[in-house]
């Protein structure tokens, strides 16, 4: 039995301890904003927050998800998340949209740690999030704007 706090709600789940958090979020709880990309923590599509820190949910077992988990569905209630989502829309960042939840979750974590990052700091912090459409310059600009 796993006890998880996701987006401020407590869940008691009968799932295997080694089940990836991603599948609990998507398939058990039904929150579909967090995406499966590579399954190897290399693309960032599955990024969520654990106690405010960006983690890859595809390789995090439920047994390791102790703390407050935040997904893209709740990031709009965070002031940084709100500013970032507005900048994302204002600058037309998304194309296909597949990577966007992971990009935003990682960017919110970055801005919590460093409210005014320089371009190189953004590039370094976001390097683990891949965008198939190549909107990296707009992603950087949106983070700078937020």
C-alpha positions as CSV (number, residue, x, y, z in Angstrom):
1,X,0.0,0.0,0.0
2,X,1.4,3.4,-1.0
3,X,0.4,6.7,0.5
4,X,1.0,9.6,-1.9
5,X,0.3,13.3,-1.7
6,X,-0.4,14.5,-5.2
7,X,-1.5,18.1,-5.9
8,X,-2.5,18.5,-2.3
9,X,-4.7,15.4,-2.2
10,X,-3.8,12.2,-0.3
11,X,-4.1,8.9,-2.1
12,X,-3.9,5.4,-0.6
13,X,-3.0,3.1,-3.5
14,X,-2.5,-0.6,-3.8
15,X,0.3,-0.6,-6.3
16,X,3.7,-2.3,-6.3
17,X,6.5,-0.4,-4.5
18,X,8.7,-0.4,-7.7
19,X,5.9,0.9,-10.0
20,X,7.1,4.1,-11.7
21,X,5.4,7.2,-10.3
22,X,4.5,8.2,-13.9
23,X,2.2,5.2,-14.3
24,X,0.6,5.9,-10.9
25,X,-0.1,9.5,-11.9
26,X,-1.4,8.7,-15.4
27,X,-3.0,5.3,-15.2
28,X,-4.0,4.8,-11.6
29,X,-5.0,8.4,-10.6
30,X,-5.9,9.6,-14.1
31,X,-3.9,12.8,-14.4
32,X,-2.8,12.8,-18.1
33,X,-0.7,16.0,-18.3
34,X,2.5,14.2,-17.3
35,X,3.8,12.5,-20.4
36,X,5.7,9.3,-21.2
37,X,8.6,10.1,-23.5
38,X,11.6,7.8,-23.2
39,X,11.2,5.8,-19.9
40,X,14.9,6.4,-19.1
41,X,14.8,9.9,-17.5
42,X,16.5,11.4,-20.6
43,X,13.8,13.5,-22.3
44,X,12.1,15.3,-19.4
45,X,8.5,14.8,-20.7
46,X,7.6,13.1,-17.4
47,X,8.9,15.8,-15.1
48,X,6.9,16.5,-11.9
49,X,7.9,18.1,-8.6
50,X,8.7,16.2,-5.4
51,X,8.8,18.8,-2.6
52,X,9.3,21.5,-5.2
53,X,12.2,19.9,-6.9
54,X,11.9,18.6,-10.5
55,X,12.2,14.8,-10.8
56,X,11.7,12.3,-13.6
57,X,8.6,10.3,-12.7
58,X,9.3,7.6,-15.3
59,X,12.2,6.2,-13.2
60,X,11.1,7.2,-9.7
61,X,9.5,4.3,-8.0
62,X,6.4,4.9,-5.9
63,X,8.5,3.8,-2.8
64,X,10.8,6.8,-3.5
65,X,8.0,9.4,-3.9
66,X,7.8,10.4,-0.3
67,X,6.8,14.1,0.0
68,X,4.5,16.5,-1.8
69,X,4.1,15.7,-5.5
70,X,3.0,18.4,-7.9
71,X,2.0,17.8,-11.5
72,X,1.3,20.1,-14.4
73,X,-2.4,20.1,-13.5
74,X,-1.7,22.0,-10.3
75,X,1.2,24.3,-11.4
76,X,-1.2,27.1,-12.3
77,X,-1.9,27.7,-8.6
78,X,1.8,28.5,-8.1
79,X,2.6,32.2,-8.8
80,X,5.8,31.2,-10.7
81,X,3.8,28.7,-12.6
82,X,1.2,31.3,-13.5
83,X,3.8,33.7,-14.8
84,X,5.5,31.0,-16.7
85,X,2.3,29.7,-18.3
86,X,1.4,33.3,-19.4
87,X,4.8,33.8,-20.9
88,X,4.6,30.4,-22.7
89,X,1.3,31.5,-24.3
90,X,2.4,35.1,-25.0
91,X,5.5,33.9,-26.9
92,X,3.7,31.0,-28.6
93,X,6.2,28.4,-27.3
94,X,4.2,25.2,-27.9
95,X,4.0,23.6,-31.3
96,X,3.0,20.0,-30.9
97,X,2.8,20.4,-27.1
98,X,4.1,17.0,-26.2
99,X,7.1,18.2,-24.1
100,X,5.4,21.3,-22.7
101,X,4.3,20.0,-19.3
102,X,7.8,18.7,-18.6
103,X,9.4,21.9,-19.9
104,X,7.2,24.0,-17.7
105,X,7.7,21.8,-14.6
106,X,11.5,22.0,-15.0
107,X,11.4,25.8,-15.6
108,X,9.3,26.4,-12.5
109,X,11.8,24.5,-10.5
110,X,14.6,26.5,-12.0
111,X,12.9,29.8,-11.3
112,X,12.3,28.8,-7.7
113,X,16.1,28.3,-7.3
114,X,17.2,31.2,-9.4
115,X,14.5,33.9,-10.0
116,X,16.6,35.8,-12.6
117,X,18.7,33.2,-14.5
118,X,20.9,34.2,-17.4
119,X,20.7,32.6,-20.8
120,X,23.5,30.1,-20.1
121,X,22.0,29.1,-16.7
122,X,18.6,28.5,-18.4
123,X,20.3,26.4,-21.2
124,X,22.2,24.4,-18.6
125,X,19.1,23.8,-16.3
126,X,16.8,22.9,-19.2
127,X,19.3,20.7,-21.1
128,X,17.6,17.5,-19.9
129,X,14.3,18.5,-21.5
130,X,14.0,17.7,-25.1
131,X,11.7,19.4,-27.6
132,X,11.0,17.5,-30.8
133,X,9.8,20.7,-32.5
134,X,13.0,22.6,-31.6
135,X,11.3,25.6,-29.8
136,X,14.3,26.1,-27.5
137,X,14.8,29.8,-28.3
138,X,11.1,30.5,-27.4
139,X,11.4,28.3,-24.2
140,X,14.5,30.4,-23.1
141,X,12.7,33.7,-23.9
142,X,9.6,32.6,-21.9
143,X,11.7,31.6,-18.9
144,X,13.5,35.0,-19.1
145,X,10.1,36.8,-19.3
146,X,8.6,34.9,-16.4
